[in-house]
Amino acid sequence: MSGAAMDSAALLMDPFMDHTRCVERLWTEYTKHGRLIVALDVDGTVFDFHNEYVTYPRVIQLMRECEALGFYIVVFTARGP
């Protein structure tokens, strides 16, 4: 199966793999409710859990922007004590 055919098949199985559709859905929900819920896992998203000397400034900045817009931010972790 060619790359384009695989992309089309993926969209038929999961229409939200289409970037435009995702953005439209987010905009619809935002205008309807006035805010969104953003959920993320800490490890490997905003914190270098594996000590690979990785930083996440774009994600952290995006979370700050979401906070400024009044979004609910839910943070998960599976790390134990």
C-alpha positions as CSV (number, residue, x, y, z in Angstrom):
1,M,0.0,0.0,0.0
2,S,1.4,3.4,-0.9
3,G,2.0,6.2,1.6
4,A,-1.0,8.2,0.4
5,A,-3.3,5.1,0.5
6,M,-2.1,4.4,4.0
7,D,-2.8,8.0,5.1
8,S,-6.3,7.8,3.6
9,A,-6.9,4.4,5.3
10,A,-5.8,5.9,8.7
11,L,-8.1,8.8,8.3
12,L,-11.1,6.5,7.6
13,M,-10.3,4.6,10.8
14,D,-9.6,7.7,12.8
15,P,-10.8,11.0,11.3
16,F,-9.0,13.0,14.0
17,M,-5.6,12.1,12.5
18,D,-6.5,14.9,10.1
19,H,-4.8,18.1,11.5
20,T,-7.5,20.4,10.1
21,R,-10.3,18.4,11.7
22,C,-8.5,18.5,15.0
23,V,-8.1,22.2,15.0
24,E,-11.7,22.7,14.0
25,R,-12.9,20.5,16.8
26,L,-10.7,22.3,19.3
27,W,-12.0,25.7,18.1
28,T,-15.6,24.5,18.3
29,E,-15.2,23.2,21.9
30,Y,-13.3,26.4,22.9
31,T,-16.0,28.7,21.5
32,K,-18.8,26.6,23.1
33,H,-17.2,26.3,26.6
34,G,-14.8,29.2,26.7
35,R,-11.9,27.0,27.8
36,L,-10.3,23.7,27.1
37,I,-8.9,20.9,29.2
38,V,-5.2,20.1,28.5
39,A,-3.8,16.9,30.0
40,L,-0.2,15.8,29.9
41,D,2.1,13.4,31.6
42,V,5.1,15.0,33.3
43,D,7.8,12.5,32.5
44,G,9.2,12.9,29.0
45,T,6.9,15.8,28.3
46,V,8.1,18.7,30.6
47,F,10.5,16.8,32.8
48,D,13.6,14.9,31.7
49,F,12.8,11.7,33.7
50,H,15.4,9.6,31.9
51,N,18.3,12.1,32.4
52,E,18.9,12.5,28.7
53,Y,19.7,16.2,29.0
54,V,16.5,17.1,27.1
55,T,14.6,20.3,27.7
56,Y,11.0,21.1,26.8
57,P,10.8,24.9,26.4
58,R,8.2,24.8,23.7
59,V,5.9,22.5,25.7
60,I,6.4,24.6,28.8
61,Q,5.7,27.8,26.9
62,L,2.5,26.3,25.4
63,M,1.3,25.3,28.9
64,R,1.9,28.9,30.1
65,E,-0.1,30.2,27.1
66,C,-2.9,27.7,27.9
67,E,-2.9,28.8,31.5
68,A,-3.1,32.5,30.4
69,L,-6.2,31.6,28.3
70,G,-7.9,30.0,31.3
71,F,-7.6,26.4,30.2
72,Y,-7.7,23.6,32.8
73,I,-4.4,21.9,32.9
74,V,-4.3,18.3,34.2
75,V,-0.9,16.8,35.0
76,F,-0.4,13.1,35.4
77,T,2.5,11.0,36.5
78,A,2.9,7.3,37.1
79,R,6.1,7.7,39.2
80,G,6.0,6.1,42.6
81,P,7.4,7.5,45.8
